[in-house]
Amino acid sequence: MTGSDARLAELQAWLAAEVGLEQGQIVPASADASFRRYFRLQRGGETFIAMDAPPDREDIAPYVTVARMLADTGVNVPRILAENRGQGFLLLSDLGSMPYLDELSAGRGVDALYADAMGALSRIQARGEAHAARLAPYDHGKLRAEMELMPEWFCGRHLQLTLAADERAMLGRTFDLLCEEALTQPQVLVHRDYHSRNLMVCPGANPGILDFQDAVRGPVTYDLVSLLKDCYVAWPRQRVEGWVSDYFVLARDAGIAVGDSVQAFLRAFDLMGVQRHVKVLGIFARLCHRDGRAGYLKDLPLTLAYVKEVCAWYPQLQPLGRFLETRVAL
């Protein structure tokens, strides 16, 4: 927001020339883990969101495509009011400034918020089948590459660990196992970051859903893990299992292929969570050491605790659990 912010000046010029918002006030709304920035425009009693996605760093086409897919399923996502793909600018409807995380952290309306979020997720999965077929698959290569961020950035760069050959081999076997387990699940439209920082409290149309541009076709439990085993807020295991059971019934009644056994669904949920949280350990470390975003380090202990917890319950994951217990200290 300084005078030397050339991108902001270009955005303001576009808004003035093409969208007619020259009289509006523009203030920062948020930033995310990518190179995108968001600004809130205030004009009279109306507010809008402007996205700045530098074309050499970000492609807004996936955002536009997935926004329209999700809107078609009936969930609440920002409406695209104007776009300039060449410059990397979008003008969006405003879903407000109250993320789920703030309300959940304060313990306000927790069960109702999760019920709304699971209802929206069931609509995405039940009504998004045709859209999912158009998305890239969350295949073995992508799942495995994500987990490889953990030994590279979390173990190597962040913890300064040199892994022995047998440790590397164990991680490889475990990563392959987690990929295979994920690929046995029914494949649906997956948001990929369906958690409390990307869900907005929107009375009457809850939740508002953000940051969906990386959507893929992938495992049915993936987004449920992101929601219920959130890297930014945690709940007792009994409560999580209750919500998983609730979603199993909700999804089954909506025609989503979740099988006949809630116990098998919970197992798939747990193993999917290990894949996701192993990946996130690497991502958070990379955000710190490569991108200078050290704030994510405070979220490493919870993320690591999720992995350790599940490793203790499943024999095939106990080698990973022993490695984490003996070699990893935060």
Secondary structure by P-SEA (a helix, b strand, c coil): ccccaaaaaaaaaaaacccccccbbbbbcccccccbbbbbbbcccbbbbbbbbccccccaaaaaaaaaaaaaaccccccccccccccbbbbbbbcccccaaaaaaaccaaaaaaaaaaaaaaaaaaaaaaaaaacccccaaaaaaaaaccccccccccccccccaaaaaaaaaaaaaaaaaaaaccccccccccccccccccccccccccccccccccccaaaaaaacccccccccaaaaaaaaaaaaaaaaaacccccccaaaaaaaaaaaaaaaaaaaaaaaaaaaccccccccccaaaaaaaaaaaaaaccccaaaaaaaaaccccc
